[in-house]
Amino acid sequence: MDKQKIVIANWKMNLSPADSLNLAEAIITKLAEIKPLQAQTVLCPDFLSLSGVAQKIKEQSISLGAQDCFWEPSGAYTGEVSPQFLRELGCAYVIIGHSERRQYMAETDEQINLKVKAALANSLIPVICVGETFEERQEGNKDFVISQQVSVALKGVKLLDQDKVIIAYEPVWVIGSGQAVAPEEAEHAHRVIRQVLIDHFSINAVNGQIKIIYGGSVKPNNVGNFLIQPAIDGILVGGASLEAESFAELVKQANL
Ligand code: PGA
């Protein structure tokens, strides 16, 4: 992929549709101060807020993403959300396999694999979340767990020339904790992920079509240390994306 860093806001289930519109507007105002805006910026509101936010950002160089999708394009799947319809609404990205979905909705690596394929089939860029729990880390299984998650998520995936993929390394135990991992440690995990990707795809595809980003308690005061790591192509942000000022500050620091 290009060299631009990417900053993805994951608003989770924190904001009502009205709050989401207000925040999108405040972010647009703040980002207008960054000239030129080079970093790629993606907002991922909850499903109910997607179309409103899509309208707000349509003239902006900000992209839209969803927080999940189902693996079928349409049909009798009560309550599920189609990747095809997300695309129709203006989404370019979709977060898949976030640790909160793995934990609370018991999402498996196999389901994540189906969703990744469905996202790509519908011209969405999957943002595939992987990361170890605290116990897995204590047991010394971190690299194995991450490699396994990436491997299964990408099983049977064939990247066409126009396809893009993002892998988000998010150590589960630091998400929302206020305490990020050491940037050098994240860099190591990114290199492990890169090796797994090279097992699956050509080196050209890995260099040209895949970004590996970090998530987990990224804040304006620590983001710079992540972004200077050579294998870190961007960030996935929860808490610090819920406030226009701090989010814009992250984008500013990612703006090369
Ligand atoms: P956090 O969340 O920035 O609040 O730690 C990150 C995420 O869950 O993607």
Residues whose N, C-alpha, C, O or C-beta is under 5 A from the ligand:
A	BS01	PGA	N10 V174 I175 G176 S177 G215 G216 S217 V218 L236 V237 G238 G239 A240
